Amino acid sequence: MKAVFMPVMASIFTAIILWLAGFMSHLFGELTVPKGAVLAFDAKQCPKGWQAFKPAYGQFIRGIDYSGTNIDPDGERIPASSQAESIKSHTHIQMYADVKGHFSPNGYDFVPHVTKTGKMGVETNSFGGSETRPKNIALLYCVKK
């Protein structure tokens, strides 16, 4: 009897411990997420106790710059504040040289063009889409009520 009783009791004890660990983990996880926490979810709706964090709709998340080094050109911003889209001002210059070493836009002789920046060459036409963005995935940001 003792040989059968001990393994059965050990199995029951292990099951109880695992159940308690799971229950406590769930309970502990629910109690430790503070009100106002914002998390990203791979879901179409926020879980119970959370609501959609609307300031993040369609936005890339940028950490607040407390460094004092102007990583964010707007400096230290308040939470949930937004920035308009922006591309740093720049130009592109194309220069071609013919076999004689003359610069031209297409390999033929031409009167050199001096750009706005004072450089010799031909400025390119604009190109690109409707926005500048990195490769990305969509997640639903929710705030703990």
N, C-alpha and C positions, 0 to 999 in steps of 0.2 A: 504494500500500500504506500509506504513512504517513497519508493522509487517512482511511482506514478504521480503522487501528490505534489512533490517538489517541482517537477517540470511544469505541471498545470498551474501551480501558484506563481511560478516565475513568469509564465506567459501572461497570466492575468495581471500581475503586477506591472509587467512591461507595457501592456496595453493601456493600463490606467495612467502610467507615467507619460506615455506618448500622447494620450488624449489630453491630459492636463497641460502638457507642454504646448500642444496646438491651441488649446483654449486660451491659455495665458498669453501666448504669442499674439493671437488675434485680439484679445482684450488689451494687451500692452500696446499693440500697434494702434488701436483706436484711441487710446488715451494719450499717446505721446505726440500725435500730430496736432500742433497748435492751431488755434483759430487764426485765419489770415494766411496760412501757408498756401502757396501756389505750386501745384504739381502738374506735370504733363501726363495725359492718359492716352493709351491706344484704344480709344472708345469713341462712340458717337454721342454719348450722353455722360454727364458727370455722375459718379456714384452717389449713393445716399449720403446726405450730410455735406455735400459739396455743391457748388453752383458754378456755372460757366464764368470764367474770368475774361469778360468782354474786351478789356484793353489789349489783350493778346491776339484778338481775332486778326488773322492775316499778317501778323507782325513777327519779326525776328526778335528774339530776346537778347538784350544787351545788359551785361552786369553794370551796376553803378560804379563809377570810377572814383574810388576813394584814394587813389594813389597820389593825387596831386601832380601828376606828370602829364596831364592832358591827353591821355590815350583816347578819351572821348573829348573832342574839341569843345563840347558844351560844358565840360567840367563835371562837377558833382551835381547830379540831378536827383529829383525826388522820385520815390518809387511810383511806378505805373505812368510816369510821364513819357511822352512820345517825341520822336524826332521825325521831321519830314525826310523823304528820300533825298539822296545827294550823291553826286559823282564829283570827285575832286577835279577841279579845273585843269585841263591839259589839252595839248594839240598833238598832232602827228605830222611829221615831215617825211616826204618821199623825195629821195634824190637819186638820179640815175646819171652815170657818166658814160659818154660815148667813147669810141676807141681813141679819140684824141685827148681824152681827159676832161672834156667839157661837160658840165652838168646840165641835164635837161630832163623834163618829165617823161620823155618817151624815147630817148636815145638820139634825138635829132638836135641840131643847134637851136638855141632859143635865147631870148633875153632873160637873164636870171631874174627870178622873182624873190624879193625879200619879204619874208613873212612878218606877222605882227610881233613876233619875238625877236626879230632882227636876224633870223637865220635864213640861209639860202635854201631854196627848195620849193616843193609844191605841197600844200596842205591837202590832206585827204578829205573826202566827203564823210559825212557822219554815217554811222552804221549801228546796228543793234536793235534790241527789242524795246518793249514799253517800260522796262525796269531793269535795274542792275540787281542781281541776286546770286548768292552761291547755290550750289546743289543743295536740296533740302528735302525734308519729309514733313508731313502734316501731323500734328498731335493736338489733342484738345487740352487746353489749360483750364484747370478748375481751381477754385479757391475754397478752402475749408470754412464752413459757416460757423 
